[in-house]
Amino acid sequence: MVDYFAIGLTHLLLGLAAWRLMRRDDLDRDPGNEDEPVGRKVARRRA
């Protein structure tokens, strides 16, 4: 018999972790690019 409580608990915890990751602001920004305006990010070529 499948333990539905264990399956429900693990799915709840995975959903909570995904929800908390989506709410983080630092995942939308690249470190080191604070001097560029938000709408003007352009890919740079390396020489």
N, CA and C atoms as a LAMMPS dump frame, in Angstrom:
ITEM: TIMESTEP
0
ITEM: NUMBER OF ATOMS
141
ITEM: BOX BOUNDS ff ff ff
-5.0000000000000000e+02 5.0000000000000000e+02
-5.0000000000000000e+02 5.0000000000000000e+02
-5.0000000000000000e+02 5.0000000000000000e+02
ITEM: ATOMS id mol type element x y z
1 1 1 N 0.84 -1.185 0
2 1 2 C 0 0 0
3 1 3 C 0.884 1.248 0
4 2 1 N 0.489 2.207 -0.78
5 2 2 C 1.261 3.438 -0.912
6 2 3 C 0.926 4.371 0.245
7 3 1 N 1.947 4.957 0.803
8 3 2 C 1.749 5.903 1.889
9 3 3 C 1.479 7.286 1.292
10 4 1 N 0.227 7.655 1.198
11 4 2 C -0.164 8.923 0.563
12 4 3 C 0.336 10.134 1.327
13 5 1 N 0.492 10.018 2.622
14 5 2 C 1.017 11.135 3.406
15 5 3 C 2.456 11.443 3
16 6 1 N 3.271 10.431 2.82
17 6 2 C 4.671 10.639 2.437
18 6 3 C 4.768 11.256 1.045
19 7 1 N 3.945 10.783 0.126
20 7 2 C 3.956 11.339 -1.231
21 7 3 C 3.478 12.789 -1.215
22 8 1 N 2.416 13.062 -0.468
23 8 2 C 1.895 14.431 -0.365
24 8 3 C 2.887 15.377 0.285
25 9 1 N 3.556 14.901 1.324
26 9 2 C 4.533 15.741 2.022
27 9 3 C 5.714 16.087 1.125
28 10 1 N 6.224 15.113 0.385
29 10 2 C 7.364 15.405 -0.487
30 10 3 C 6.968 16.358 -1.615
31 11 1 N 5.77 16.184 -2.169
32 11 2 C 5.319 17.098 -3.211
33 11 3 C 5.091 18.507 -2.66
34 12 1 N 4.579 18.602 -1.462
35 12 2 C 4.394 19.901 -0.823
36 12 3 C 5.737 20.594 -0.608
37 13 1 N 6.73 19.865 -0.127
38 13 2 C 8.042 20.46 0.113
39 13 3 C 8.724 20.87 -1.191
40 14 1 N 8.583 20.072 -2.247
41 14 2 C 9.144 20.457 -3.542
42 14 3 C 8.453 21.699 -4.092
43 15 1 N 7.146 21.784 -3.937
44 15 2 C 6.414 22.965 -4.378
45 15 3 C 6.82 24.202 -3.594
46 16 1 N 7.008 24.057 -2.296
47 16 2 C 7.449 25.177 -1.46
48 16 3 C 8.835 25.65 -1.862
49 17 1 N 9.744 24.729 -2.139
50 17 2 C 11.094 25.108 -2.57
51 17 3 C 11.054 25.829 -3.91
52 18 1 N 10.244 25.358 -4.848
53 18 2 C 10.131 26.016 -6.158
54 18 3 C 9.524 27.399 -6.011
55 19 1 N 8.508 27.538 -5.168
56 19 2 C 7.866 28.835 -4.951
57 19 3 C 8.844 29.836 -4.337
58 20 1 N 9.657 29.39 -3.377
59 20 2 C 10.637 30.295 -2.756
60 20 3 C 11.74 30.682 -3.738
61 21 1 N 12.144 29.765 -4.624
62 21 2 C 13.157 30.098 -5.624
63 21 3 C 12.632 31.118 -6.629
64 22 1 N 11.373 31.012 -7.018
65 22 2 C 10.808 31.946 -7.981
66 22 3 C 10.656 33.346 -7.404
67 23 1 N 10.546 33.483 -6.105
68 23 2 C 10.365 34.79 -5.475
69 23 3 C 11.678 35.521 -5.209
70 24 1 N 12.821 34.895 -5.456
71 24 2 C 14.109 35.536 -5.19
72 24 3 C 14.419 36.574 -6.252
73 25 1 N 14.807 37.788 -5.815
74 25 2 C 15.135 38.867 -6.74
75 25 3 C 16.53 38.723 -7.34
76 26 1 N 17.445 38.102 -6.62
77 26 2 C 18.82 38.026 -7.107
78 26 3 C 18.977 37.047 -8.27
79 27 1 N 17.978 36.247 -8.58
80 27 2 C 18.071 35.334 -9.716
81 27 3 C 17.829 36.041 -11.044
82 28 1 N 17.276 37.265 -11
83 28 2 C 17.012 38.025 -12.214
84 28 3 C 18.178 38.915 -12.619
85 29 1 N 19.188 39.048 -11.792
86 29 2 C 20.303 39.958 -12.063
87 29 3 C 21.606 39.194 -12.203
88 30 1 N 22.454 39.682 -13.118
89 30 2 C 23.787 39.116 -13.271
90 30 3 C 24.742 39.863 -12.347
91 31 1 N 25.573 39.16 -11.591
92 31 2 C 26.528 39.856 -10.724
93 31 3 C 27.579 40.575 -11.567
94 32 1 N 27.91 41.784 -11.161
95 32 2 C 28.935 42.555 -11.856
96 32 3 C 28.391 43.483 -12.925
97 33 1 N 27.09 43.486 -13.182
98 33 2 C 26.51 44.36 -14.188
99 33 3 C 25.616 45.421 -13.567
100 34 1 N 25.945 45.894 -12.389
101 34 2 C 25.113 46.876 -11.704
102 34 3 C 25.183 48.25 -12.364
103 35 1 N 26.256 48.545 -13.122
104 35 2 C 26.397 49.873 -13.706
105 35 3 C 25.576 50.052 -14.983
106 36 1 N 25.083 48.98 -15.593
107 36 2 C 24.296 49.082 -16.812
108 36 3 C 22.825 49.295 -16.48
109 37 1 N 22.131 50.113 -17.277
110 37 2 C 20.683 50.268 -17.067
111 37 3 C 19.953 48.946 -17.306
112 38 1 N 18.805 48.798 -16.711
113 38 2 C 18.087 47.525 -16.75
114 38 3 C 17.67 47.165 -18.17
115 39 1 N 17.16 48.111 -18.942
116 39 2 C 16.65 47.813 -20.265
117 39 3 C 17.695 47.843 -21.357
118 40 1 N 18.928 48.127 -21.053
119 40 2 C 19.954 48.325 -22.064
120 40 3 C 21.042 47.268 -22.042
121 41 1 N 20.764 46.084 -21.561
122 41 2 C 21.79 45.039 -21.53
123 41 3 C 22.017 44.497 -22.927
124 42 1 N 23.265 44.515 -23.36
125 42 2 C 23.629 44.065 -24.697
126 42 3 C 24.732 43.037 -24.55
127 43 1 N 24.68 42.011 -25.369
128 43 2 C 25.74 40.999 -25.33
129 43 3 C 27.055 41.627 -25.788
130 44 1 N 28.089 41.381 -25.055
131 44 2 C 29.409 41.931 -25.391
132 44 3 C 30.288 40.851 -25.967
133 45 1 N 31.073 41.22 -26.955
134 45 2 C 32.025 40.287 -27.536
135 45 3 C 33.356 40.408 -26.826
136 46 1 N 33.981 39.282 -26.641
137 46 2 C 35.331 39.295 -26.033
138 46 3 C 36.356 39.305 -27.133
139 47 1 N 37.395 40.107 -26.947
140 47 2 C 38.435 40.237 -27.982
141 47 3 C 39.401 39.1 -27.932
